[in-house]
Amino acid sequence: MKTKEENCSMIKPTISKIGILTGGGDCPGLNAVIRAVVKSAILQHGWKVIGIEDGFGGLLVHGKARSLLFEHVKGILDKGGTILGSCNRTNPFEYKFKTNGKVITEDRSPILIETLKTLEIDALIVIGGDGTLSIAHRLFQMGVPVVGVPKTIDNDLASTDITFGFDTAINTATEAIDKIRTTGESHHRVMVVEVMGRYAGWIALQAGVASGADIILIPEIPFSLEKIFHVIKERAKIGRHDSIIVVAEGAKPKDGDRFVKRILEESADSIRLGGIGEMLVNRISDELDIESRETVLGHIQRGGSPSAFDRILSTRLGFGAVNLIAEGSFGEMVCLKTPRIEAVSLGEAVKELKKVSVELDIVQAARAIGVSFGD
Ligand code: F6P
């Protein structure tokens, strides 16, 4: 947040109505942000709040904007998902649609800006990850008064200590891996658990450490299959035929690329990852005399009730976003700089992704206790 002195030098805008939308993949805590925004906007400022449905796509058509009152946010603090709906396929600057079997790309941002004017929205809160906030940044550069709120279970946004949704996701993943471990032990199997994480391995790393995984594979540390086989064989020599491998969907071998399941031409988020868990199980079963099974945790990680940590962080960020609007600090994103909620420019926030560094003490601690990263 700005200091009092900085605030004094700014001209406060006249706000009477704000909009809010959730973009990108959903995550636990979105509803808690919406609730905090609606409550603090109404109670503290007497503003009207308009909820936009299904991300930016809700501003490209009519009928997807509705008033949000106290009664609409009652009882949603602990609910996963988003009452507004979300979409990770619509980029208004590169709107894709199919006509006569051909994919056409069009800039529909003028329609979006027109809709905001028609709805008489004075400021827009955009809750999203890297892709959604990059769009918000471009809209701000075109003059739209936008503020951002960072979210993603992947925790790969720089400029904030942590994104809400991540804590819940690693708790969900840890609980699942704990369960997978017991059946793996009973059957003396190598259990491979594929978790989300397109570009960054935060979920695999933290859930892996929390659940005592033997091998953790992340996009930041390319792995070698030979090294993985070696670790499994060494464990077998001391009588441990069971092992847990936690692998991020975006992990890749030293001499190869990420595992792509599908390419979706009509989508802004065009690559669907998947298959690395299956590949590992097949190679382990083929090369070693040991049984192996994979579990793809998938969207279980994105669903469910937010943890207490995520509910609190979401509430603080929602309140922080309303404060930014009241100050007239547009083009900024609220962020956690422990212990404070602060603000950073959207341009800065989306400049680069936050990746796992091998220098981190959690990586070193994991290595020190015998965890292999397959390198
Ligand atoms: O929210 C980010 C993310 O969880 C990525 O880790 C994952 O690759 C992606 O979402 C999956 O998105 P979708 O729901 O479109 O399959």
Residues whose N, C-alpha, C, O or C-beta is under 5 A from the ligand:
A	BS01	F6P	G25 D26 I153 D154 M196 G197 R198
